[in-house]
Amino acid sequence: MGILVVGSVAFDSVETPFGVVEEVLGGSATYFATAASYFTDVSLVAVVGGDFPEEHADFLRSRNIDLRGLVRNPGDTFRWKGRYGYDLNEAQTLETRLNVFESFKPSIPPEYADADFVFLANIDPDLQMEVLRQVNKPRIIASDTMNFWISSKPEALKKVIGKVDILIINDAEARQLSREPNLVKSARMILSLGVKTLIVKRGEYGVLMFAGNSIFAAPAYPLEKVFDPTGAGDTFAGGFIGYLANTGNLTDAGIRQAIIFGSVMASFTVEDFSLNRIKSLDYREIEERYRGFKAMTHFEDIPEPE
Amino acid sequence: MGILVVGSVAFDSVETPFGVVEEVLGGSATYFATAASYFTDVSLVAVVGGDFPEEHADFLRSRNIDLRGLVRNPGDTFRWKGRYGYDLNEAQTLETRLNVFESFKPSIPPEYADADFVFLANIDPDLQMEVLRQVNKPRIIASDTMNFWISSKPEALKKVIGKVDILIINDAEARQLSREPNLVKSARMILSLGVKTLIVKRGEYGVLMFAGNSIFAAPAYPLEKVFDPTGAGDTFAGGFIGYLANTGNLTDAGIRQAIIFGSVMASFTVEDFSLNRIKSLDYREIEERYRGFKAMTHFEDIPEPE
């Protein structure tokens, strides 16, 4: 089954303790689509400026990503500049230039409207709702958001969340959205908004999933080289939704496997700047790291009580 | 097999967002011994003052903890006063009065010297070494330490660590000890000091184990009520070493199960102040929560490559 993703395509300038890059390919839709492309067909809706080089579009096409929804408008592409210290969990934003993204109004090509899976990356909740009006009953709607929208457009955001099956946010966002410091209570409040599955991303500590009475904890992969965490969250979402769309298995067991595939993709992303590491993975590498997650988390059960 | 623990017995005054307690029973050896007592015999070496009430000693004896090594000296018992905010991962120490603990020289009763398992709680590394001189080739030596000893007595500490089989410290301490921000590299450096198994505690994010080429990640149990994190680390160590001593199974699989039992005990501790929650657990509750950890971390493997 195919995925429609709506989000940003951007140029990132990033400084970490391990190096500096200028104006490399980034953006939530870019990371998501590239990760998901290892599992299923992806159609991308986003906007770029006249300065967007054809080689980047060629790369995305080489990953079999459908770019008919990638609009090229007059002006410059969205730019983000950030810095990470040794605590790679938090980025310090140095500069954001929205450029053509400022007036972005997502227009879903008619041939995308029947997508079975829709991922609304972190954009204005009014635009997320605009996307939902243009699609025909997708099987699964998943979305991300950020602190800025939680504080500036809480009502619009809650409306979108009410229509979403899977919400993928980080722990600070979950606490902010629910106004509840305890994560278990926070999750229960968010599920009461209508979300079926809540994924809470915790950076180097992995993710927690809450759905009904099921809780699943997945660690992050302990890496010797964490070069640049940019895009880890969107890559997680891409691997996660990509695997779900590939199998169509929406059971608790299927969702847990998908979470591990998402974690695998995120673990590759952070090993290099931009999309360098996930540009051309071998599917066997992905499966090998999945088995690494299994080895890292496995322990024997104890006998059932008599 | 029995355990010898050497550490502190204290009165804690603790303030959390959920309440306040004054001069309740605490201390590393107390938490450790109580948790371990669910799995095996424990002998405790520590010092208290003349103000230590018999009811506390009676409680420890009721858990079958051997108190022949609990010295009562003239003066007051060790007191610690601390506060936690909503971020329950870090305590703010408001006051430490060492009292009789200041001149504590651990003297191991001869009948303890053959203990198979020795746990050196967080005390001066010179005293930890003093303990090791008084015991006869225990099967396993485990120890804890803290930032204060890492910065003030690094050489003495490294000597102790060179004799330890299992080191149990938190992530900040691992980074400080190795002077390496990356946890995987940090772990490798610490293992090179002679430690066979390194356990890195990460508070609400669980623990990581490093041993040879094996890495094991265990989450913390997501709780709706986290009342007071005091003693969580020592309770973890007590459940962990307690289960190891009970089974004598020191294989990778046995250590992983022991880590889960440690995590179970820590999850009970934080549900109430002092030792209130772990005072009188039913072993079936412990096993039930172990199964909860299994349910929370389980995911299906993928087929092996052909």
Interface residues (C-beta under 8 A of the other chain):
Chain A: P17 Y86 P181 N182 L183 V184 K185 R202 Y205 G206 L208 I215 F216 A217 A218 P219 P222 L223 E224 K225 V226 A253 R256 Q257 I259 I260 R284 E287 Y290 R291 K294 M296 T297 H298 F299 E300 D301 I302 P305
Chain B: P17 Y86 P181 N182 L183 V184 K185 R202 Y205 G206 L208 I215 F216 A217 A218 P219 P222 L223 E224 K225 V226 A253 R256 Q257 I259 I260 R284 E287 Y290 R291 K294 M296 T297 H298 F299 E300 D301 I302 P305
